[in-house]
């Protein structure tokens, strides 16, 4: 499988993260999204006429939507699937259009109504906090149950990167606990702005 990838893209990262958690190998093809706009090059438009990233090729299969790629990666992994995933994949799209857009504005000066994007991002975070708080009351940590699914992986990157777009995560304790749980998963990998958990080292 080849992932046409931009290292700073939250949508590309969720694909890399999902593959790492599954132990699946990806060949990464770096695309200079900014400033070179290689995602709009003839080569990339031949793969994806929408001119967006990520793009995953698996043999003759070409996938150009991160949610479809997550479904593809987990097709033989029912433990990573739940009946509520579609709801949260749609919510992940809302996060991308709010928190993700605010981050693009602040990081690469992408044109956006920044106040609208941040306001929508805060609304999304409040909904996420309310849901995760209810989950905690039921003894659950992840979005759909006791174990993570593609729902968590889809929603995690833009949430974790919210501060890059000027939206603080300080008011959302349940969201922070959820993010910690994801960062604790075996096989978790980093991206710029999202780091692994580091155990405290006590001197002997």
C-alpha positions as CSV (number, residue, x, y, z in Angstrom):
1,X,0.0,0.0,0.0
2,X,1.2,3.5,-0.9
3,X,0.1,6.5,1.0
4,X,0.5,9.9,-0.7
5,X,1.3,11.8,2.4
6,X,1.9,15.2,3.9
7,X,3.6,15.0,7.3
8,X,1.7,18.0,8.8
9,X,-1.8,16.8,7.6
10,X,-4.1,15.6,10.3
11,X,-6.0,13.5,7.8
12,X,-2.8,11.8,6.5
13,X,-1.7,11.2,10.1
14,X,-4.9,9.3,11.0
15,X,-4.1,6.9,8.2
16,X,-0.5,6.5,9.3
17,X,-1.6,6.0,12.9
18,X,-4.3,3.4,12.0
19,X,-1.8,1.4,10.0
20,X,0.8,1.6,12.8
21,X,-1.8,0.4,15.4
22,X,-2.7,-2.5,13.1
23,X,1.0,-3.3,12.3
24,X,0.4,-2.7,8.6
25,X,3.2,-1.5,6.4
26,X,2.7,1.6,4.3
27,X,5.1,3.0,1.7
28,X,5.0,6.8,2.2
29,X,5.2,9.0,-0.9
30,X,5.8,12.5,0.4
31,X,3.7,15.3,-1.2
32,X,4.8,18.9,-0.8
33,X,1.3,20.3,0.1
34,X,2.8,23.6,1.2
35,X,4.2,25.7,-0.2
36,X,4.7,23.7,-3.5
37,X,1.0,22.6,-3.8
38,X,2.1,19.2,-5.3
39,X,-1.3,17.8,-4.5
40,X,-2.5,19.9,-7.5
41,X,0.2,18.5,-9.8
42,X,-0.9,16.5,-12.9
43,X,0.5,13.3,-11.3
44,X,-1.7,13.8,-8.2
45,X,-4.8,14.9,-10.1
46,X,-4.6,11.8,-12.2
47,X,-4.9,9.8,-8.9
48,X,-7.4,12.1,-7.2
49,X,-9.2,14.7,-9.4
50,X,-10.3,16.5,-6.2
51,X,-6.7,17.4,-5.5
52,X,-6.8,16.5,-1.8
53,X,-4.8,14.3,0.5
54,X,-4.5,11.6,1.7
55,X,-4.5,9.2,-1.2
56,X,-4.0,5.5,-0.7
57,X,-3.3,3.0,-3.4
58,X,-3.6,-0.7,-2.8
59,X,-3.0,-2.6,-6.0
60,X,-5.7,-1.3,-8.4
61,X,-7.7,0.3,-5.5
62,X,-7.4,4.1,-5.1
63,X,-9.0,5.7,-2.1
64,X,-9.1,9.5,-1.6
65,X,-11.1,9.9,1.6
66,X,-9.6,9.3,5.0
67,X,-12.7,7.7,6.3
68,X,-12.8,5.3,3.4
69,X,-9.1,4.5,4.0
70,X,-9.7,3.7,7.7
71,X,-12.6,1.4,6.6
72,X,-10.2,-0.3,4.1
73,X,-7.4,-0.8,6.6
74,X,-9.7,-2.4,9.1
75,X,-11.9,-4.5,6.8
76,X,-10.4,-7.7,8.3
77,X,-10.2,-6.3,11.8
78,X,-13.7,-6.4,13.3
79,X,-12.2,-5.4,16.7
80,X,-11.6,-2.0,15.3
81,X,-15.2,-1.6,14.1
82,X,-18.5,-0.7,15.9
83,X,-22.1,0.1,14.9
84,X,-21.6,3.7,15.9
85,X,-18.5,4.4,13.7
86,X,-20.4,6.1,10.9
87,X,-21.7,8.7,13.3
88,X,-18.2,9.6,14.5
89,X,-16.7,9.5,11.1
90,X,-19.2,12.3,10.2
91,X,-18.3,14.1,13.4
92,X,-14.6,13.8,12.4
93,X,-15.4,15.6,9.2
94,X,-17.0,18.4,11.2
95,X,-13.8,18.6,13.3
96,X,-11.7,18.9,10.1
97,X,-13.9,21.7,8.8
98,X,-13.6,23.6,12.1
99,X,-10.6,22.9,14.2
100,X,-8.7,21.6,11.2
101,X,-9.5,24.7,9.2
102,X,-8.5,27.0,12.1
103,X,-5.1,25.2,12.3
104,X,-4.5,25.5,8.6
105,X,-5.2,29.2,8.9
106,X,-2.8,29.7,11.7
107,X,0.0,27.4,10.6
108,X,0.1,28.0,6.8
109,X,-2.0,31.2,6.4
110,X,-4.8,29.2,4.7
111,X,-7.7,31.5,3.8
112,X,-10.6,31.0,6.3
113,X,-13.2,32.8,8.4
114,X,-11.1,32.1,11.5
115,X,-13.7,33.3,14.0
116,X,-16.3,31.0,12.5
117,X,-13.9,28.1,12.4
118,X,-12.9,28.5,16.0
119,X,-16.5,28.9,17.2
120,X,-17.5,25.8,15.4
121,X,-14.5,24.0,16.8
122,X,-15.5,24.9,20.4
123,X,-19.0,23.7,19.8
124,X,-17.6,20.4,18.5
125,X,-15.3,20.1,21.5
126,X,-18.2,20.7,23.9
127,X,-20.2,17.9,22.2
128,X,-17.2,15.6,22.4
129,X,-16.6,16.4,26.1
130,X,-20.2,15.8,26.9
131,X,-20.2,12.4,25.2
132,X,-16.9,11.3,26.7
133,X,-18.0,12.3,30.2
134,X,-21.1,10.1,29.8
135,X,-18.8,7.3,28.6
136,X,-16.7,7.8,31.8
137,X,-19.8,7.5,34.0
138,X,-20.4,4.1,32.3
139,X,-16.8,3.0,32.9
140,X,-15.9,3.5,29.2
141,X,-13.0,5.6,27.9
142,X,-13.4,5.4,24.1
143,X,-16.0,6.9,21.8
144,X,-18.0,3.7,21.2
145,X,-17.0,1.4,24.1
146,X,-14.2,-0.1,26.1
147,X,-11.9,-0.4,23.2
148,X,-10.9,2.0,20.4
149,X,-12.3,1.8,16.9
150,X,-11.8,3.8,13.7
151,X,-14.1,6.4,15.3
152,X,-11.4,7.3,17.8
153,X,-8.7,7.4,15.3
154,X,-10.7,9.6,12.9
155,X,-11.5,12.1,15.6
156,X,-8.2,12.2,17.5
157,X,-5.8,14.2,15.2
158,X,-7.8,17.4,14.7
159,X,-8.8,17.3,18.4
160,X,-5.3,16.9,19.6
161,X,-4.0,19.6,17.3
162,X,-6.7,22.2,18.3
163,X,-4.2,24.4,20.1
164,X,-2.4,25.0,16.8
165,X,-5.5,26.7,15.6
166,X,-5.9,28.8,18.7
167,X,-8.5,26.6,20.5
168,X,-7.4,25.5,24.0
169,X,-8.1,22.0,25.3
170,X,-7.9,23.1,28.9
171,X,-11.7,23.2,29.5
172,X,-12.2,19.6,28.4
173,X,-10.9,17.0,31.0
174,X,-12.7,14.0,29.5
175,X,-11.3,14.8,26.1
176,X,-7.8,15.0,27.5
177,X,-8.2,11.6,29.3
178,X,-9.4,10.1,26.0
179,X,-6.5,11.5,24.1
180,X,-4.1,10.1,26.8
181,X,-5.8,6.7,26.3
182,X,-5.2,6.8,22.6
183,X,-1.6,7.9,23.0
184,X,-1.1,4.9,25.4
185,X,-2.1,2.4,22.7
186,X,0.6,-0.1,21.7
187,X,2.0,1.0,18.3
188,X,1.0,4.6,18.7
189,X,3.1,6.9,16.5
190,X,3.8,10.7,16.6
191,X,3.4,13.5,14.2
192,X,4.6,17.1,14.6
193,X,2.4,18.6,17.4
194,X,1.3,15.2,18.8
195,X,3.8,13.3,20.9
196,X,4.0,9.9,22.6
197,X,3.5,9.7,26.4
198,X,6.8,9.5,28.3
199,X,7.0,7.6,31.5
200,X,8.7,9.4,34.4
201,X,12.1,8.0,35.0
202,X,12.9,7.8,38.7
203,X,16.5,7.8,39.8
204,X,17.7,4.6,41.3
